């Protein structure tokens, strides 16, 4: 009989082509998020929450043994966590705020410390020994459900809903005999989910499950969604620090700016594991790689082009900083209040900082005015805001990266129709997909393999150059500026270039 000693998080669906990717992740995943936002109880239909249990202990190995037991005996997808404090208030903070990700929480390994704590949650919390564990946890498994993905019908969104409902989400756990590796924690407060905005941690859970699928399928990295109820930056930091011994690294996800900068900076300073905000730095790496190849095609130098950003949130600012690092000099960023310039009344601290390096002539007009004569448009903002007139007003051979998800600032086919030379989006159903999935699986694989504790700017640049170089000179075309999202050589190349 096999002796199981570890757990890994795996996909319920083999991501074998772009159609499957579109169902598991963007754009299909948005449909599940919106269903849950409208009716929170539907989280049990469209995710694996119903069969997910958090096992929390003061000792990680004890929690792991308990999680292996729950999986092997009851089929429950149990995730081990170590908490570094026995303070009742700290335990309460963690338990109540990780509720969105789990259908039950097992605290039986901390019985003496939790029996008198009253938790304000709507899921079962086991504080000690119980007669019928399965009945107490109320977990229900769909893990053994077999289905044919080709039988799904309708639009991408409709198929994605059918898939999640039949399978009970898209991830599960698997027992292993090899040495256990702690998972990456995908931490989100749901305040900036895809193009859906602030829908909260619970409604954001389908996205984090999809992210975990890509971690495993593309990078062979186990990753556990940790969607939080709180959106307080100090509490997010405290929860991660209390649980950090449960993870090999942290991938911050879908936390809005400027809160995300505060969370990331504090965690980098205080945590002893690598911290990576994918919306910022994964996006920056893949956009820089795409831009380098696009500029090579149009025979323009990054030092001489005018680059216009729509959006000035976490992703846009990180992209801007990385592009500046390789020599860009003429950048103007826009948000809902117009051009960002030094001293603007609406600036937050991040806007004020980036204005030291952008819009040096203090242009104060609208995006429609500012895009005139631009060589490059990079959109990380809102759907359908770029018009035919705006495209036609750009410089010769304009490059348009419309990256709002699931609906871009302008659809790539429309951008080309209106005069764009190269058009890209974040979607898998158009050419030139610019998506973080090209970066984070391989990056974390390399970070864990080489035991890297801090992800530096040098690592990001190395990864961007490596990604760009995967498209050979003879392969580079207006419809092929980046490798395919499912090209299995990509994560290996990224992994090898983190050092």
C-alpha positions in Angstrom: 0.0 0.0 0.0 1.3 3.4 -1.0 2.5 5.6 1.9 1.4 9.2 1.1 3.5 11.9 2.6 2.6 15.0 0.5 -0.2 16.9 -1.2 -0.2 18.8 -4.4 -2.8 20.9 -6.1 -3.8 19.7 -9.5 -6.2 20.7 -12.3 -9.4 18.8 -12.9 -9.0 19.8 -16.6 -6.1 19.3 -18.9 -5.2 22.6 -20.5 -4.3 21.3 -23.9 -5.3 24.1 -26.2 -6.4 27.8 -26.2 -10.1 26.9 -26.1 -9.6 25.1 -22.8 -7.5 27.9 -21.5 -10.3 30.3 -22.3 -12.7 28.2 -20.3 -10.5 27.7 -17.3 -9.1 31.3 -17.2 -9.8 34.4 -19.2 -12.3 35.3 -20.7 -14.6 32.4 -19.6 -13.9 32.6 -15.9 -15.6 36.1 -15.6 -19.0 34.4 -16.0 -18.6 32.4 -12.8 -17.4 35.5 -10.9 -20.4 37.4 -11.9 -22.8 34.6 -11.0 -21.2 34.4 -7.5 -21.3 38.2 -7.1 -25.0 38.2 -7.9 -25.7 35.2 -5.6 -22.9 34.3 -3.1 -24.4 30.8 -2.6 -23.5 29.9 -6.2 -19.8 29.7 -5.1 -20.6 26.1 -4.2 -21.7 25.4 -7.8 -18.8 27.1 -9.6 -15.7 26.4 -7.4 -14.3 23.6 -5.3 -15.1 25.5 -2.1 -17.7 22.8 -1.1 -14.9 20.2 -0.9 -12.1 22.4 0.4 -11.0 22.4 4.1 -8.3 24.4 5.8 -6.4 22.5 8.4 -4.6 24.9 10.8 -2.0 24.0 13.4 0.9 25.5 15.2 3.1 22.9 13.4 3.1 22.5 9.6 4.0 18.9 9.6 1.1 18.1 11.9 -1.3 20.0 9.7 0.0 18.1 6.7 -0.5 14.7 8.3 -4.1 15.7 9.2 -4.7 17.0 5.6 -3.4 13.7 4.2 -5.7 11.8 6.5 -8.7 13.8 5.4 -8.0 13.3 1.8 -7.2 9.6 2.0 -10.1 8.6 4.3 -12.8 11.1 3.3 -11.8 12.4 -0.1 -11.7 16.0 1.2 -9.4 18.5 -0.4 -7.6 19.6 2.8 -4.9 22.2 2.8 -2.4 22.4 5.7 -1.6 25.7 7.3 0.8 26.7 10.1 -0.2 29.8 12.2 2.7 31.4 14.1 0.7 32.8 17.0 -1.6 31.3 19.7 -3.1 34.7 20.4 -6.9 34.2 20.2 -7.4 37.5 18.4 -4.8 36.5 15.8 -6.4 33.1 15.3 -9.8 34.7 14.9 -8.4 37.2 12.4 -7.0 34.4 10.2 -10.0 32.0 10.4 -12.7 34.6 9.7 -10.8 36.2 6.8 -9.8 33.0 4.9 -13.5 31.9 4.9 -14.1 32.7 1.2 -11.7 30.0 0.0 -12.9 27.1 2.1 -16.0 25.1 2.9 -14.8 24.2 6.3 -12.0 24.9 8.8 -10.4 22.2 11.0 -8.8 23.6 14.2 -8.8 20.3 16.1 -5.0 20.3 16.3 -5.3 23.5 18.4 -8.2 22.4 20.5 -6.9 23.8 23.8 -6.5 27.3 22.3 -9.7 27.7 20.3 -12.4 26.0 22.2 -13.6 29.3 23.7 -13.2 31.4 20.6 -16.5 32.4 18.8 -15.8 32.7 15.1 -18.1 34.9 12.9 -18.2 32.6 9.9 -21.0 30.8 8.0 -19.0 27.6 7.4 -18.3 24.7 9.8 -15.3 25.2 12.2 -14.1 22.0 14.0 -12.6 22.9 17.3 -11.9 19.4 18.7 -12.8 15.8 18.4 -16.2 15.0 16.8 -18.1 11.8 16.5 -18.7 12.0 12.7 -16.0 14.0 11.0 -17.5 13.9 7.5 -20.9 15.1 8.8 -19.2 17.9 10.9 -17.2 19.2 8.0 -20.1 19.0 5.5 -17.6 18.6 2.6 -18.9 17.2 -0.7 -16.5 15.9 -3.4 -17.1 16.1 -7.1 -13.5 15.1 -7.7 -14.3 11.7 -9.3 -16.8 13.2 -11.7 -15.8 12.3 -15.3 -16.9 14.5 -18.2 -16.1 15.2 -21.8 -15.1 18.8 -22.3 -16.1 18.5 -26.0 -19.7 18.0 -25.0 -20.0 21.6 -23.6 -22.2 23.9 -25.6 -22.8 27.6 -26.2 -20.5 30.6 -25.9 -17.1 30.5 -24.1 -18.8 32.0 -21.0 -21.6 29.4 -21.1 -19.2 26.5 -21.6 -17.1 27.8 -18.7 -20.1 27.8 -16.4 -21.0 24.3 -17.5 -17.5 23.1 -16.9 -17.2 24.5 -13.4 -20.7 23.3 -12.4 -20.1 19.7 -13.6 -16.6 19.4 -12.1 -17.1 21.5 -8.9 -14.5 24.1 -9.8 -11.3 23.4 -11.7 -8.8 22.3 -9.0 -8.4 19.5 -6.5 -5.7 18.0 -4.4 -3.7 14.8 -5.0 -1.8 12.7 -2.5 1.8 12.0 -3.4 4.6 9.7 -2.2 7.4 12.2 -3.0 8.6 14.9 -0.6 6.0 17.5 0.0 6.7 21.0 -1.3 4.8 23.8 0.3 2.5 25.5 -2.2 2.5 29.1 -3.4 -0.2 31.1 -1.8 -2.4 33.0 -4.3 -3.6 35.8 -2.1 -6.3 38.2 -3.1 -8.9 40.5 -1.6 -11.0 40.6 -4.8 -10.7 44.4 -5.1 -9.5 44.5 -8.7 -10.6 41.2 -10.4 -9.8 41.0 -14.1 -11.9 43.7 -15.7 -14.7 43.2 -13.2 -13.4 45.6 -10.5 -14.1 45.2 -6.8 -16.2 42.1 -6.6 -14.7 40.8 -3.3 -12.8 37.7 -2.4 -15.6 35.2 -2.6 -16.6 36.2 -6.2 -12.9 36.3 -7.1 -12.4 32.6 -6.2 -12.9 31.2 -9.7 -10.1 33.4 -11.0 -7.7 32.2 -8.3 -8.6 28.6 -9.0 -7.9 29.2 -12.7 -4.6 30.7 -11.7 -3.8 27.6 -9.6 -4.5 25.5 -12.7 -2.0 27.5 -14.7 0.6 27.3 -12.0 0.4 23.5 -12.1 -0.2 22.8 -15.7 2.5 25.2 -17.0 5.0 25.4 -14.2 4.5 22.2 -12.2 4.0 24.4 -9.1 1.3 23.7 -6.5 -0.6 26.8 -5.7 -3.5 27.3 -3.2 -6.1 30.1 -3.6 -6.4 32.2 -0.5 -9.2 34.7 -1.1 -9.6 37.0 1.9 -12.7 38.7 3.3 -10.8 41.7 4.5 -9.6 44.5 2.2 -7.6 46.3 5.0 -4.0 46.4 3.8 -2.6 46.0 7.4 -4.8 43.0 8.0 -3.9 41.4 4.6 -0.2 41.8 5.6 -0.7 40.4 9.1 -2.6 37.4 7.8 0.1 36.5 5.3 2.8 36.9 7.9 0.9 34.7 10.4 0.6 32.0 7.8 3.9 32.5 5.9 5.4 29.2 7.1 2.6 27.4 5.1 3.9 28.6 1.8 7.0 28.5 -0.5 6.1 31.9 -1.9 3.2 34.4 -2.2 1.6 35.5 -5.5 -0.5 38.6 -4.8 -3.4 38.9 -7.1 -6.2 41.3 -8.0 -5.6 43.8 -5.2 -6.3 47.3 -6.4 -3.9 50.2 -6.4 -2.6 52.0 -4.4 -3.4 49.3 -1.7 -1.4 46.7 -3.5 1.8 48.7 -3.4 1.5 49.1 0.4 0.8 45.3 0.8 3.6 44.2 -1.4 6.2 46.6 0.0 5.4 45.6 3.6 5.5 41.9 2.8 8.8 42.1 0.9 10.2 43.9 3.9 8.9 41.5 6.6 8.4 38.1 5.0 11.0 35.4 4.7 9.6 34.0 1.5 9.5 35.5 -2.0 6.6 37.9 -2.7 5.4 38.6 -6.2 2.5 40.8 -7.2 1.6 39.2 -10.6 -0.7 41.9 -11.7 2.2 44.3 -11.5 5.3 42.5 -12.4 4.0 39.5 -14.4 2.2 42.0 -16.6 5.3 44.2 -16.8 7.5 41.4 -18.0 5.2 40.1 -20.7 4.3 43.6 -22.0 8.0 44.6 -22.2 8.8 41.4 -24.1 5.9 42.0 -26.6 6.9 45.7 -27.0 10.5 44.9 -27.7 9.5 42.5 -30.5 6.8 44.8 -31.9 9.2 47.8 -32.0 11.7 45.5 -33.8 9.1 44.8 -36.5 8.3 48.5 -37.1 12.0 49.4 -36.9 11.6 51.9 -34.1 13.8 52.5 -31.0 12.2 52.5 -27.6 14.2 55.7 -26.8 12.5 57.6 -29.6 8.8 56.5 -29.5 5.9 58.2 -27.8 4.0 55.7 -25.5 0.6 56.4 -24.2 -1.0 54.5 -21.3 -4.7 54.3 -20.5 -4.9 53.3 -16.9 -2.6 54.1 -14.0 -3.2 51.3 -11.6 -0.9 48.7 -10.3 -0.3 46.9 -13.6 0.1 50.1 -15.7 2.6 51.7 -13.2 4.7 48.5 -13.0 4.7 48.2 -16.8 5.7 51.8 -17.1 8.6 51.4 -14.7 10.0 48.4 -16.5 9.8 50.1 -19.9 11.5 53.2 -18.4 14.3 50.8 -17.2 15.1 49.9 -20.7 15.3 53.4 -22.1 11.8 54.7 -22.8 11.8 58.5 -22.4 8.4 59.8 -23.8 5.5 58.3 -21.8 2.2 59.9 -20.8 -0.2 58.0 -18.5 -3.9 58.7 -18.3 -6.6 57.7 -15.9 -10.3 58.7 -15.5 -9.2 62.2 -14.5 -7.1 62.7 -17.6 -3.3 63.0 -18.0 -1.2 62.4 -15.0 1.3 65.1 -14.3 3.4 66.2 -11.3 1.4 68.0 -8.6 -2.1 67.0 -10.1 -4.7 67.3 -7.4 -6.1 63.7 -8.0 -2.7 62.0 -7.7 -2.1 59.3 -5.1 1.4 58.6 -3.9 2.1 56.2 -6.8 0.9 58.7 -9.4 3.1 61.4 -7.9 6.1 59.1 -7.9 5.7 58.0 -11.5 5.1 61.6 -12.6 8.8 62.3 -11.8 9.7 60.2 -14.9 6.7 60.6 -17.2 4.8 63.4 -19.0 7.8 65.7 -18.5 6.1 68.5 -20.5 3.1 68.4 -18.1 0.5 67.7 -20.8 -2.9 68.2 -19.2 -5.4 67.1 -21.8 -7.5 64.0 -22.4 -6.5 60.6 -23.7 -8.2 61.4 -27.0 -5.9 64.5 -27.3 -2.8 62.8 -25.9 -2.9 59.8 -28.2 -2.3 62.0 -31.3 1.1 61.2 -32.8 1.7 58.3 -30.4 3.6 55.3 -31.6 2.4 52.9 -28.9 -0.9 52.6 -26.9 -0.9 50.4 -23.9 -4.3 49.9 -22.3 -4.8 48.5 -18.8 -8.0 50.2 -18.0 -11.6 49.8 -19.2 -13.5 48.3 -22.2 -14.3 50.1 -25.5 -12.6 53.4 -24.9 -10.4 53.6 -28.0 -12.2 54.9 -31.1 -11.5 54.7 -34.9 -10.6 58.4 -34.8 -8.1 57.8 -32.0 -6.3 55.0 -33.8 -6.2 57.1 -37.0 -4.6 60.0 -35.1 -1.6 57.9 -34.1 1.8 57.9 -35.7 2.7 55.6 -38.7 2.6 51.9 -38.0 0.9 52.3 -34.6 1.2 49.5 -32.0 -1.9 48.9 -29.9 -1.8 46.7 -26.8 -5.4 46.7 -25.5 -5.1 44.6 -22.4 -8.3 45.2 -20.3 -9.9 41.8 -19.5 -12.2 40.3 -20.4 -13.2 43.1 -22.8 -10.3 45.2 -24.1 -10.1 49.0 -24.8 -10.6 48.1 -28.4 -10.9 44.6 -30.0 -7.8 43.7 -31.9 -9.6 43.1 -35.2 -11.1 46.6 -35.0 -7.8 48.1 -34.2 -6.3 46.6 -37.3 -9.3 47.7 -39.4 -8.8 51.2 -38.2 -5.1 51.3 -39.1 -3.1 49.7 -36.3 0.0 47.9 -37.6 0.2 45.5 -34.6 -2.7 44.8 -32.2 -2.6 42.7 -29.1 -4.9 41.9 -26.2 -5.0 39.7 -23.1 -7.4 37.2 -24.6 -6.7 33.8 -25.9 -9.1 34.0 -28.8 -7.1 36.6 -30.7 -3.6 36.6 -32.1 -0.8 38.2 -29.9 -2.1 37.2 -26.5 -0.3 39.3 -23.9 -1.0 37.4 -20.7 0.7 36.8 -17.4 0.4 33.1 -17.9 3.6 33.3 -20.0 5.5 34.5 -17.0 4.4 33.4 -13.5 4.5 29.6 -13.8 8.1 29.5 -15.0 9.2 32.4 -12.8 7.9 30.7 -9.6 9.3 27.3 -10.8 12.8 29.0 -11.1 12.4 30.9 -7.9 11.7 27.7 -5.9 14.2 25.6 -7.8 17.0 28.1 -7.0 15.7 29.0 -3.5 15.5 32.7 -4.4 14.1 34.8 -1.5 13.6 38.1 -3.3 12.4 38.8 -6.9 14.5 41.7 -8.1 14.3 44.1 -11.1 17.2 42.3 -12.7 15.2 39.0 -12.6 12.2 40.7 -14.2 14.4 42.1 -17.0 16.1 38.8 -17.6 12.7 37.1 -17.9 11.4 39.7 -20.3 14.5 39.5 -22.6 14.3 35.7 -22.5 10.6 35.7 -23.4 11.1 38.0 -26.3 14.0 36.0 -27.6 11.8 32.9 -27.9 10.3 34.3 -31.1 13.0 33.9 -33.6 13.8 36.6 -36.2 12.4 34.5 -39.0 9.2 33.8 -37.1 8.4 37.3 -36.0 5.3 38.7 -37.7 2.5 41.2 -36.9 0.4 38.3 -35.7 3.2 36.6 -33.8 5.1 38.8 -31.4 5.1 36.4 -28.4 5.2 32.6 -28.0 1.9 30.8 -27.6 0.5 30.8 -24.1 0.7 27.0 -24.0 4.2 26.7 -25.5 5.8 24.4 -23.0 9.3 25.8 -23.7 8.2 29.1 -22.2 8.1 28.2 -18.5 11.3 26.3 -18.8 13.1 29.2 -20.4 11.7 31.7 -17.9 12.7 29.3 -15.0 16.3 29.1 -16.4 16.6 32.8 -16.6 15.7 33.9 -13.1 19.4 33.8 -12.3 
